[in-house]
């Protein structure tokens, strides 16, 4: 069960509450897994995923046809909730070299570390994005 939005702490960016279904895409050929998109900002989203194991980088489709799609980085997990940061194309090209300061804040102790070999994760993210684009065409 989701916690109340006020229990999630202070935010750097304005968030819009959605409470709409979305689809988590863990790998290019994997089945899309329905999740609940609780809120969204310019930088990321809060999702309710239950006990689902979520990879550190994944795709998030906001619509069933994949018309609205973002590559995401798992930033924190608290029970059934996860925080995802949207990854830009520039960050994908640069190897997810975004500053740890962007991931800080009140959840510092719950942050997940970046993988030692981010290149493999980047390739996976690009493959996920391409697979989604091909499935839309």
Backbone as CSV, one residue per row, in Angstrom:
resi,resn,N_x,N_y,N_z,CA_x,CA_y,CA_z,C_x,C_y,C_z
1,UNK,0.846,-1.175,0.000,0.000,0.000,0.000,0.892,1.239,0.000
2,UNK,0.504,2.221,-0.763,1.303,3.440,-0.906,1.169,4.319,0.320
3,UNK,2.266,4.999,0.624,2.241,5.968,1.709,1.691,7.284,1.190
4,UNK,1.253,8.105,2.104,0.757,9.419,1.720,1.912,10.250,1.169
5,UNK,1.627,11.084,0.198,2.633,11.906,-0.468,3.450,12.730,0.524
6,UNK,2.832,13.230,1.581,3.532,14.056,2.561,4.573,13.257,3.344
7,UNK,4.418,11.930,3.387,5.367,11.079,4.095,6.659,10.872,3.302
8,UNK,6.701,11.335,2.058,7.848,11.085,1.197,8.940,12.145,1.314
9,UNK,8.732,13.205,2.073,9.777,14.200,2.303,9.733,15.366,1.339
10,UNK,10.663,16.293,1.537,10.743,17.504,0.724,11.232,17.167,-0.686
11,UNK,10.843,17.989,-1.643,11.187,17.764,-3.036,11.960,18.944,-3.604
12,UNK,12.891,18.653,-4.502,13.607,19.708,-5.216,12.763,20.262,-6.359
13,UNK,11.934,19.415,-6.958,11.157,19.777,-8.131,9.671,19.619,-7.844
14,UNK,8.875,20.444,-8.475,7.426,20.368,-8.325,6.948,19.047,-8.918
15,UNK,6.108,18.368,-8.170,5.579,17.088,-8.616,4.088,17.190,-8.884
16,UNK,3.659,16.440,-9.870,2.245,16.372,-10.234,1.747,14.983,-9.862
17,UNK,0.727,14.933,-9.031,0.170,13.639,-8.646,-0.608,13.054,-9.818
18,UNK,-0.342,11.789,-10.140,-1.007,11.122,-11.258,-1.942,10.012,-10.811
19,UNK,-1.404,9.087,-10.041,-2.147,7.886,-9.636,-2.773,7.207,-10.851
20,UNK,-1.921,6.940,-11.845,-2.342,6.292,-13.092,-1.496,5.045,-13.316
21,UNK,-2.038,4.078,-14.051,-1.236,2.899,-14.365,-0.148,3.233,-15.374
22,UNK,0.985,2.573,-15.229,2.085,2.693,-16.166,2.682,1.310,-16.355
23,UNK,3.754,1.236,-17.133,4.357,-0.056,-17.418,5.865,0.023,-17.256
24,UNK,6.396,-0.808,-16.376,7.826,-0.905,-16.146,8.371,-1.922,-17.139
25,UNK,9.462,-1.563,-17.831,10.059,-2.436,-18.837,11.463,-2.795,-18.349
26,UNK,11.622,-3.969,-17.729,12.906,-4.323,-17.113,14.017,-4.664,-18.103
27,UNK,13.669,-5.145,-19.289,14.658,-5.539,-20.298,13.987,-5.480,-21.669
28,UNK,14.783,-5.432,-22.743,14.209,-5.262,-24.078,13.137,-6.279,-24.467
29,UNK,13.386,-7.544,-24.241,12.435,-8.569,-24.656,11.526,-9.027,-23.512
30,UNK,11.635,-8.416,-22.364,10.833,-8.815,-21.200,9.406,-8.290,-21.331
31,UNK,8.512,-8.968,-20.664,7.126,-8.517,-20.634,7.026,-7.202,-19.869
32,UNK,6.135,-6.332,-20.307,5.894,-5.076,-19.609,5.121,-5.396,-18.339
33,UNK,5.530,-4.792,-17.250,4.920,-5.062,-15.954,4.145,-3.833,-15.513
34,UNK,2.875,-4.024,-15.227,2.058,-2.875,-14.822,2.476,-2.391,-13.437
35,UNK,2.534,-1.075,-13.291,2.844,-0.449,-12.017,1.918,0.760,-11.863
36,UNK,1.986,1.401,-10.741,1.182,2.593,-10.488,2.118,3.801,-10.443
37,UNK,1.877,4.792,-11.296,2.667,6.017,-11.287,1.982,6.967,-10.310
38,UNK,2.627,7.205,-9.171,2.017,8.036,-8.137,2.171,9.524,-8.429
39,UNK,3.390,9.935,-8.778,3.607,11.327,-9.139,4.799,11.448,-10.067
40,UNK,4.867,12.601,-10.758,5.893,12.835,-11.765,6.384,14.269,-11.643
41,UNK,7.682,14.459,-11.905,8.255,15.803,-12.016,9.057,15.849,-13.311
42,UNK,9.706,16.966,-13.569,10.568,17.069,-14.744,11.746,16.112,-14.649
43,UNK,12.150,15.760,-13.443,13.342,14.955,-13.240,13.090,13.472,-12.985
44,UNK,11.874,13.092,-12.579,11.652,11.695,-12.257,10.232,11.395,-11.848
45,UNK,10.059,10.207,-11.261,8.732,9.750,-10.891,8.804,8.868,-9.652
46,UNK,7.680,8.787,-8.957,7.522,7.874,-7.841,6.542,6.796,-8.292
47,UNK,6.945,5.545,-8.156,6.141,4.419,-8.628,5.833,3.457,-7.503
48,UNK,4.666,2.860,-7.576,4.327,1.766,-6.671,4.475,0.483,-7.465
49,UNK,5.403,-0.388,-7.030,5.713,-1.593,-7.785,5.482,-2.878,-6.997
50,UNK,4.980,-2.773,-5.791,4.790,-3.954,-4.965,6.128,-4.557,-4.583
51,UNK,6.220,-5.875,-4.607,7.453,-6.573,-4.242,8.330,-6.850,-5.453
52,UNK,7.997,-6.279,-6.594,8.720,-6.504,-7.830,10.194,-6.119,-7.704
53,UNK,11.071,-6.980,-8.175,12.498,-6.652,-8.246,12.699,-5.742,-9.445
54,UNK,13.253,-4.557,-9.205,13.405,-3.555,-10.254,14.889,-3.389,-10.560
55,UNK,15.280,-3.485,-11.845,16.691,-3.276,-12.189,17.087,-1.815,-11.987
56,UNK,18.377,-1.544,-11.923,18.841,-0.175,-11.677,18.526,0.752,-12.841
57,UNK,18.457,0.234,-14.050,18.042,1.045,-15.190,16.935,0.289,-15.909
58,UNK,15.886,1.003,-16.265,14.708,0.360,-16.843,13.934,1.377,-17.670
59,UNK,12.989,0.869,-18.432,12.102,1.731,-19.200,10.805,1.921,-18.456
60,UNK,10.184,3.081,-18.652,8.876,3.357,-18.061,7.969,3.890,-19.159
61,UNK,6.917,3.147,-19.457,5.928,3.572,-20.445,4.745,4.160,-19.690
62,UNK,4.366,5.370,-20.053,3.249,6.041,-19.403,1.918,5.652,-20.033
63,UNK,1.971,5.043,-21.215,0.764,4.611,-21.911,0.928,3.153,-22.335
64,UNK,-0.180,2.472,-22.568,-0.144,1.053,-22.929,0.512,0.822,-24.284
65,UNK,0.455,1.797,-25.175,1.077,1.637,-26.489,2.532,2.094,-26.507
66,UNK,3.049,2.592,-25.387,4.430,3.035,-25.309,4.677,4.378,-25.966
67,UNK,3.606,5.112,-26.252,3.734,6.416,-26.901,4.505,7.423,-26.069
68,UNK,4.411,7.316,-24.759,5.174,8.177,-23.850,6.085,7.254,-23.059
69,UNK,7.385,7.396,-23.287,8.359,6.455,-22.744,9.571,7.216,-22.225
70,UNK,10.097,6.794,-21.083,11.330,7.376,-20.534,12.248,6.264,-20.043
71,UNK,13.539,6.463,-20.200,14.535,5.584,-19.593,14.754,6.116,-18.187
72,UNK,14.753,5.230,-17.203,14.827,5.639,-15.796,15.976,4.957,-15.077
73,UNK,16.433,5.613,-14.019,17.479,5.123,-13.130,16.847,4.969,-11.750
74,UNK,16.965,3.790,-11.149,16.430,3.551,-9.822,17.267,4.314,-8.800
75,UNK,16.625,5.224,-8.070,17.349,6.068,-7.114,17.160,5.578,-5.687
76,UNK,15.939,5.243,-5.320,15.683,4.776,-3.957,14.517,3.798,-3.966
77,UNK,14.455,3.019,-2.907,13.339,2.098,-2.713,12.931,2.143,-1.256
78,UNK,11.650,2.218,-1.013,11.089,2.185,0.331,9.856,1.310,0.332
79,UNK,10.021,0.042,0.672,8.889,-0.885,0.660,8.413,-1.117,-0.770
80,UNK,7.147,-0.802,-1.019,6.560,-1.010,-2.339,6.769,0.180,-3.273
81,UNK,7.367,1.250,-2.765,7.575,2.456,-3.560,9.012,2.553,-4.043
82,UNK,9.171,3.091,-5.258,10.509,3.388,-5.760,10.532,4.812,-6.297
83,UNK,11.708,5.392,-6.264,11.937,6.686,-6.883,12.804,6.474,-8.098
84,UNK,12.368,7.011,-9.233,13.104,6.857,-10.484,13.491,8.226,-11.014
85,UNK,14.716,8.334,-11.484,15.197,9.567,-12.096,15.216,9.346,-13.596
86,UNK,14.668,10.298,-14.368,14.693,10.183,-15.815,16.114,10.412,-16.314
87,UNK,16.543,9.583,-17.240,17.885,9.667,-17.802,17.771,10.311,-19.180
88,UNK,18.527,11.361,-19.397,18.495,12.045,-20.693,19.356,11.303,-21.707
89,UNK,19.133,11.598,-22.971,19.936,11.001,-24.034,21.404,11.387,-23.866
90,UNK,21.649,12.606,-23.437,23.019,13.064,-23.215,23.689,12.229,-22.125
91,UNK,22.971,11.951,-21.044,23.527,11.134,-19.958,23.797,9.712,-20.430
92,UNK,22.914,9.182,-21.276,23.148,7.845,-21.815,24.429,7.815,-22.639
93,UNK,24.624,8.857,-23.465,25.845,8.928,-24.272,27.089,9.094,-23.410
94,UNK,26.963,9.789,-22.294,28.108,10.051,-21.427,28.310,8.970,-20.375
95,UNK,27.535,7.931,-20.408,27.726,6.835,-19.471,27.094,7.068,-18.116
96,UNK,25.948,7.714,-18.079,25.236,7.981,-16.827,26.118,8.697,-15.824
97,UNK,26.928,9.618,-16.303,27.867,10.331,-15.438,27.213,11.559,-14.828
98,UNK,26.056,11.369,-14.223,25.447,12.502,-13.546,25.965,12.561,-12.117
99,UNK,25.945,13.744,-11.560,26.549,13.974,-10.240,25.765,13.259,-9.149
100,UNK,26.491,12.708,-8.182,25.838,12.095,-7.034,25.030,13.123,-6.261
101,UNK,25.396,14.392,-6.356,24.658,15.439,-5.657,23.217,15.502,-6.137
102,UNK,22.976,15.188,-7.414,21.618,15.191,-7.934,20.764,14.128,-7.269
103,UNK,21.413,13.089,-6.753,20.688,11.980,-6.146,20.580,12.112,-4.638
104,UNK,21.136,13.165,-4.080,21.173,13.318,-2.625,19.838,13.711,-2.045
105,UNK,19.877,14.387,-0.936,18.647,14.807,-0.295,18.379,14.007,0.957
106,UNK,17.140,14.010,1.372,16.776,13.382,2.641,16.846,11.862,2.590
107,UNK,16.940,11.274,1.410,16.971,9.821,1.296,18.380,9.284,1.106
108,UNK,19.398,10.017,1.470,20.781,9.622,1.234,21.099,8.213,1.665
109,UNK,20.537,7.758,2.781,20.856,6.424,3.274,20.186,5.330,2.452
110,UNK,19.151,5.689,1.688,18.453,4.683,0.905,18.884,4.664,-0.550
111,UNK,19.825,5.485,-0.937,20.250,5.528,-2.329,20.926,4.234,-2.721
112,UNK,20.692,3.843,-3.947,21.351,2.671,-4.479,22.588,3.133,-5.230
113,UNK,23.656,2.405,-5.112,24.909,2.806,-5.747,24.874,2.526,-7.247
114,UNK,25.617,3.340,-7.989,25.758,3.108,-9.422,26.587,1.855,-9.633
115,UNK,26.315,1.124,-10.708,27.083,-0.090,-10.963,28.528,0.249,-11.294
116,UNK,29.430,-0.702,-11.029,30.850,-0.499,-11.306,31.094,-0.367,-12.805
117,UNK,30.293,-1.036,-13.617,30.446,-0.991,-15.068,29.171,-0.422,-15.690
118,UNK,29.037,0.902,-15.706,27.803,1.492,-16.220,27.616,1.288,-17.710
119,UNK,28.663,0.982,-18.459,28.524,0.819,-19.904,27.509,-0.278,-20.237
120,UNK,27.520,-1.366,-19.492,26.567,-2.450,-19.742,25.140,-1.972,-19.492
121,UNK,24.947,-1.163,-18.470,23.614,-0.634,-18.178,23.169,0.343,-19.261
122,UNK,24.088,1.122,-19.780,23.758,2.085,-20.829,23.326,1.355,-22.083
123,UNK,24.085,0.326,-22.437,23.732,-0.454,-23.620,22.354,-1.058,-23.440
124,UNK,22.074,-1.579,-22.254,20.757,-2.157,-21.983,19.666,-1.101,-22.114
125,UNK,19.916,0.104,-21.620,18.914,1.170,-21.708,18.657,1.569,-23.150
126,UNK,19.712,1.662,-23.926,19.551,2.017,-25.338,18.789,0.920,-26.065
127,UNK,19.097,-0.335,-25.765,18.389,-1.452,-26.396,16.917,-1.429,-26.010
128,UNK,16.616,-1.143,-24.733,15.219,-1.046,-24.296,14.523,0.065,-25.065
129,UNK,15.153,1.234,-25.143,14.541,2.367,-25.833,14.296,2.045,-27.306
130,UNK,15.274,1.422,-27.966,15.105,1.066,-29.381,14.009,0.035,-29.567
131,UNK,13.954,-0.951,-28.678,12.924,-1.986,-28.776,11.541,-1.386,-28.626
132,UNK,11.390,-0.454,-27.723,10.089,0.193,-27.529,9.727,0.995,-28.765
133,UNK,10.697,1.730,-29.305,10.441,2.524,-30.520,10.031,1.639,-31.675
134,UNK,10.697,0.486,-31.824,10.340,-0.435,-32.908,8.943,-1.007,-32.712
135,UNK,8.564,-1.281,-31.462,7.250,-1.864,-31.204,6.130,-0.865,-31.457
136,UNK,6.457,0.434,-31.407,5.440,1.466,-31.657,5.205,1.625,-33.143
137,UNK,6.277,1.484,-33.954,6.156,1.674,-35.416,5.262,0.671,-36.066
